[in-house]
Amino acid sequence: SDSDIVRAVLLENGYQEATVPLENTHKPSSSSPSPDILLTNTCAIREKAEDKVWQRLRYLRKHKTSHQIVGVLGCMAERLQARLLEENMADLV
């Protein structure tokens, strides 16, 4: 899958995976520091799926710390790149 490919490339380049629940992405702890990059891999062909992505991005923008980067990948990112950046929903697309 695309997510597996992205994960493999990042791991090969020295990144570490931080699997934390969405609601904890901005709450570091000694056992689980907050991630520096928050990636959402999208494939929103249907409107309901796209609505869920927008909801997740709004949540991430509201709760991310100043050092965190929000990135969007996938077909929705390709299709809505300009809007995602213009509306400040993502730092990278």
MARFIKE-644003 format. One record per residue (C-alpha): chain; residue in three letters; residue number from 1; x, y, z. Coordinates in pm, 1 decimal, decimal comma, padded with zeros to 6 digits. Each point is the difference from the previous one (the first is absolute). Layout:
// residues N
('A' 'ala' NUM (X Y Z))
...
END
This chain:
// residues 93
('A' 'ser' 1 (00000,0 00000,0 00000,0))
('A' 'asp' 2 (00100,9 00363,6 -00039,3))
('A' 'ser' 3 (00018,1 00042,8 00377,4))
('A' 'asp' 4 (00244,0 -00290,5 00026,0))
('A' 'ile' 5 (00220,3 00150,5 -00272,0))
('A' 'val' 6 (00007,2 00342,0 00169,6))
('A' 'arg' 7 (00074,5 -00163,5 00335,2))
('A' 'ala' 8 (00287,3 -00204,7 -00148,5))
('A' 'val' 9 (00155,6 00304,7 -00169,9))
('A' 'leu' 10 (-00016,5 00204,6 00319,7))
('A' 'leu' 11 (00145,1 -00281,1 00214,1))
('A' 'glu' 12 (00282,8 -00053,9 -00252,1))
('A' 'asn' 13 (00083,3 00369,2 00030,3))
('A' 'gly' 14 (00033,8 00000,9 00377,3))
('A' 'tyr' 15 (-00351,0 00093,8 00109,9))
('A' 'gln' 16 (-00162,0 -00185,9 00287,8))
('A' 'glu' 17 (-00360,5 -00101,2 00010,5))
('A' 'ala' 18 (-00210,5 00145,0 00279,0))
('A' 'thr' 19 (-00333,0 -00173,3 00024,8))
('A' 'val' 20 (-00211,6 00202,6 00235,9))
('A' 'pro' 21 (-00375,3 00045,1 00013,8))
('A' 'leu' 22 (-00120,4 00305,1 -00193,1))
('A' 'glu' 23 (-00108,4 00175,4 00318,5))
('A' 'asn' 24 (00354,4 -00033,5 00143,8))
('A' 'thr' 25 (00200,6 00140,9 -00293,8))
('A' 'his' 26 (00058,4 00324,8 00189,5))
('A' 'lys' 27 (00056,8 -00146,6 00349,5))
('A' 'pro' 28 (00356,8 -00123,4 00040,9))
('A' 'ser' 29 (00088,5 -00234,2 00282,2))
('A' 'ser' 30 (00324,8 -00160,4 00110,0))
('A' 'ser' 31 (-00103,7 -00329,3 -00160,3))
('A' 'ser' 32 (-00154,3 00153,0 -00312,7))
('A' 'pro' 33 (00132,2 00335,8 -00122,4))
('A' 'ser' 34 (-00222,0 00195,3 -00236,8))
('A' 'pro' 35 (00075,5 -00068,6 -00365,5))
('A' 'asp' 36 (00169,1 00266,9 -00212,4))
('A' 'ile' 37 (-00186,8 -00089,9 -00317,6))
('A' 'leu' 38 (-00367,5 -00096,7 -00018,7))
('A' 'leu' 39 (-00080,9 -00167,5 -00332,0))
('A' 'thr' 40 (-00344,7 -00085,2 -00127,7))
('A' 'asn' 41 (-00015,1 -00224,5 -00304,8))
('A' 'thr' 42 (-00328,2 00065,8 -00176,4))
('A' 'cys' 43 (-00208,4 -00170,6 -00259,0))
('A' 'ala' 44 (-00331,0 00177,5 00021,7))
('A' 'ile' 45 (-00200,3 -00099,5 -00301,8))
('A' 'arg' 46 (-00332,4 00031,5 00177,6))
('A' 'glu' 47 (-00124,4 00318,5 00162,2))
('A' 'lys' 48 (-00040,0 -00157,7 00345,3))
('A' 'ala' 49 (00360,6 -00120,1 -00005,2))
('A' 'glu' 50 (00117,8 00345,3 -00105,4))
('A' 'asp' 51 (-00202,7 00157,1 00282,3))
('A' 'lys' 52 (00182,7 -00224,7 00248,3))
('A' 'val' 53 (00336,6 00114,7 -00136,0))
('A' 'trp' 54 (-00098,5 00367,1 00031,2))
('A' 'gln' 55 (-00117,8 -00066,0 00355,5))
('A' 'arg' 56 (00330,3 -00168,4 00089,1))
('A' 'leu' 57 (00200,8 00284,0 -00155,8))
('A' 'arg' 58 (-00198,0 00263,0 00192,7))
('A' 'tyr' 59 (00068,9 -00194,4 00320,7))
('A' 'leu' 60 (00372,3 -00025,4 -00075,9))
('A' 'arg' 61 (00029,8 00371,7 -00086,4))
('A' 'lys' 62 (-00176,8 00096,2 00321,6))
('A' 'his' 63 (00207,6 -00224,7 00224,4))
('A' 'lys' 64 (00343,2 -00012,0 -00161,0))
('A' 'thr' 65 (00292,9 00161,7 00173,5))
('A' 'ser' 66 (00211,8 00268,7 -00164,4))
('A' 'his' 67 (00273,4 -00250,1 -00091,0))
('A' 'gln' 68 (-00229,7 -00257,9 -00159,7))
('A' 'ile' 69 (-00052,2 -00028,7 -00374,8))
('A' 'val' 70 (-00326,9 -00124,9 -00146,0))
('A' 'gly' 71 (00030,6 -00178,4 -00333,8))
('A' 'val' 72 (-00265,1 -00139,2 -00231,8))
('A' 'leu' 73 (00071,4 -00273,2 -00254,8))
('A' 'gly' 74 (-00213,6 -00191,6 -00246,5))
('A' 'cys' 75 (-00264,6 00061,8 -00262,7))
('A' 'met' 76 (-00190,3 00263,7 00197,5))
('A' 'ala' 77 (00326,4 00185,3 00056,3))
('A' 'glu' 78 (00075,2 -00006,5 -00371,2))
('A' 'arg' 79 (-00345,9 00121,6 -00092,3))
('A' 'leu' 80 (-00028,9 00273,3 00266,3))
('A' 'gln' 81 (00363,3 00104,5 00045,7))
('A' 'ala' 82 (-00055,7 00372,6 -00051,1))
('A' 'arg' 83 (-00304,8 00010,4 00229,0))
('A' 'leu' 84 (00175,2 -00195,8 00276,0))
('A' 'leu' 85 (00289,6 00245,1 -00003,4))
('A' 'glu' 86 (-00210,6 00314,7 -00046,5))
('A' 'glu' 87 (-00225,3 -00090,7 00291,3))
('A' 'asn' 88 (00305,9 -00080,3 00212,9))
('A' 'met' 89 (-00122,7 -00354,9 00057,5))
('A' 'ala' 90 (00340,2 -00149,9 -00079,3))
('A' 'asp' 91 (00362,8 00106,1 00009,4))
('A' 'leu' 92 (00090,0 -00235,0 -00281,9))
('A' 'val' 93 (-00200,5 -00177,6 -00267,3))
END
